[in-house]
Amino acid sequence: MDHLERLENRSIHLLREAYSCIPNLAMLWSIGKDSTALLHLARKAFFGHVPFPLIHIDTNYKIPEMTAYRDRLALEWKLTMIVGRNDAALAQKRTFPDGAVDRITCCRLLKTQALKDVLSGQGLRLKLNHSTGGYEPDPSREPYTGVIAGIRADEEGSRSKERYFSPRDTESRWDLGDQPPEFWDQYKTDFAPGTHVRIHPLLDWREVDVWEYIDREAVPTVSLYYDQGEGRRYRSLGCHPCTSPVESTARTPKEIVAELRTGKFKDIAERSGRAQDLEDRGTLEELRRDGYM
């Protein structure tokens, strides 16, 4: 196997292992390239069918192309699509764009709290109706025991401390000092009752690996990643008030790979266009300890 085939093989093994060992499983889909590549891997792992729901946390500040792409692909691929949102914080205007809180607090409210609430079943769950194309309240309130996420160790400092199977407590809190060892492709999958588990099949992938895989597999990705003729594109996607495009003329995954290997973005941090990361003084790790993606 070549490098990408080895990465793909391990990710598919992790997806199947998680599905066989952890009940009430779900997968996060941020609409970004990593989680979309992970979605493609899930379809490969289960022969075209994704046997668990996809969860998207909608902050109400996503770029419109992202949600349009989400719904189009969810309908085309017949995905069980769940959307979570912190309507209370939005109604009270406790957000950074409203000037009420800083960026990190906004992330904590609109992302971390919304995610914890949708996973526990205590918060809003909207489910895509494939007949109407609209979203309706999901009658299920059963907590998700495990959630698959498309994080990579090279993205940001706190993510490099993760495991493939990462236990959290009942409040989704992460204890960095109490993680199971993972040697020789042996993973701990039996956890005490009440443990919430995060599964990270892309942990060993790099940004360039993801783009090479997207190119090789023709994975459909949102158009925001590519230059549309203005000499700009997004390298990392988040909420529009906190995410800036980069100067780039790359129009295809192959051209993005060239930029990452030998061009202007070689050795430049992927999330350098994310404002909350630029403000970070260890608070992103604190957010992740509290349940952030």
Secondary structure as UniProt FT lines:
FT   HELIX           3..21
FT   STRAND          25..28
FT   HELIX           33..45
FT   TURN            46..48
FT   STRAND          54..57
FT   HELIX           64..76
FT   TURN            77..78
FT   STRAND          81..84
FT   HELIX           87..91
FT   TURN            92..93
FT   TURN            96..99
FT   HELIX           103..107
FT   HELIX           108..113
FT   HELIX           114..120
FT   STRAND          126..128
FT   TURN            130..132
FT   STRAND          135..137
FT   STRAND          146..148
FT   TURN            153..154
FT   HELIX           157..161
FT   STRAND          165..168
FT   TURN            170..171
FT   TURN            176..177
FT   TURN            184..185
FT   TURN            193..194
FT   STRAND          196..199
FT   TURN            201..204
FT   HELIX           207..217
FT   HELIX           223..225
FT   STRAND          232..233
FT   HELIX           240..242
FT   STRAND          246..247
FT   HELIX           253..261
FT   TURN            264..267
FT   HELIX           270..273
FT   HELIX           275..278
FT   HELIX           283..289
FT   TURN            290..291
//
